[in-house]
Amino acid sequence: MRIVTATAVALALVGAAAPAATAHQPATDGIWRTDGYGLVLSIRNGTLQEYQTTAVSCIAGDTAQRTGPGAYTTPGRTVLTVHTRGDRDRAFVRLDGDVGERSLHRTTELPDTCTSSAPEGPFASFDVFWQSFEENYPFFAAKGIDWHAVRDRYRPTVHEGTTPDELFAVFSKMVEPLHDAHVAVWDVDGDGDGDPDRGFAQVRPGTVRPDRDLDAKVKKYVVERDLKNARNVQDFAAGRITYADLPGGQGYLRISGFGGYAGDAAPYAAELAELDKALDTILGQERIRHLKGLVIDLRINGGGSDAMGLHIAARLTDTPYHAYSKRARNDPADPTRHTRPQPLYVTPAQGPRYTGPVAVLTGGSTVSAGETFTQALMDRPGRTVRIGQPTQGVFSDIMVRKLPNGMSVWLPNEELLTRSGRTFDGAGIPPHLTEPVFTTEEFDRNKDSAFDRAVKFLRG
């Protein structure tokens, strides 16, 4: 569901200071601005309305309805939980499937841009597009991109008669030099189903974007080549997870994504239940009693929920440890200023846990949550080795921003830090042991050097 115009809602709310909470009015009712993320949330009468803001714009985003104490559910069944901690002017919001939470501070009114007529036309869409990156994208300096020079080059090519096709081409050219797999431009076709008619996105040069065709090709190759003598080969979670017992006492766990376990658009709770069902079988007490090593294959992994990665990591340790810290850009004018780093931890799961040696297989098609899971295993107690090629190099959650002309853009605004403050954005997480990953030569010669190296490592 969408609000027809942001202005109609905004005019009803502007200037209304937040009253004290009553028995019938939750303490979180009111208007809130996030630290970082460029969002304003209006919570009134059981409805949460998101506004996506920049210095030049305010566009109504998602709407959610209250479905429990502090819980709001979007039409897409994403659950947001909003809560306070004693201070009525501070609050926190958490999204199901995300890790960490976002800080909110109370404000008395919506930004002026939310209460004035929204600009329209190609110039308005260009300016919101450019400003969204200017205020949120963290990696211009690291990538050697002068974003102001990009604006100066491309804005003169836009005019009142610029068509959607032409504007889509302009936006695509503007972000192409970023080579960022978490950056995309989408154009909705207008037929009412909300599906994009076209999109522009790319991966780091020299890597391949994981998709269903690549996943199916590689899975078939691995089963026929690497698992031909394995026992108990079994798929779980709608085929996104595969497990097998290898000759010699090692286990093989292939994860092609951190989601899609319970069908399309399933709520996070259903996804998590399917994951636990798989892990209860894969890492049951009887198996881990005899398991001498575990290969975790993430080489074709399209990402998904970071929280699911931490959930799996919790089955691989008896000792709590720091996984990574998350921070977001927090000053529209200064890309060096961030929110306070929020530490995230791996906490041992209840029940059976495997704590023996692990070999993690990665490559350029290890993307997003596949990478945060890899990072969450870096400080895992016990022997853990990474084998293959560097990961893709995109770790942030994706910000989805609407444009005045109906297009939308994806971009990152976060960094995930190691204990020493290092990030792996751009270059990806490097392996300890370098091996080719699904190259033409490997396929032609019926080789899987990374898998063979992992088995050799685990056998000691």
Helices and strands as residue ranges (DSSP letters): H 6-13, E 30-34, E 39-44, E 47-54, E 57-68, E 71-73, E 79-83, E 90-95, E 102-107, H 112-115, H 122-136, H 140-143, H 147-154, G 155-157, H 164-175, G 176-178, E 184-188, E 196-201, H 212-225, E 231-236, G 237-239, E 241-245, E 250-255, H 268-282, H 285-290, E 293-297, H 306-313, G 314-316, E 321-328, E 342-346, E 358-362, H 369-376, E 384-388, E 398-402, E 408-412, E 414-417, E 433-434, H 440-444, H 449-459
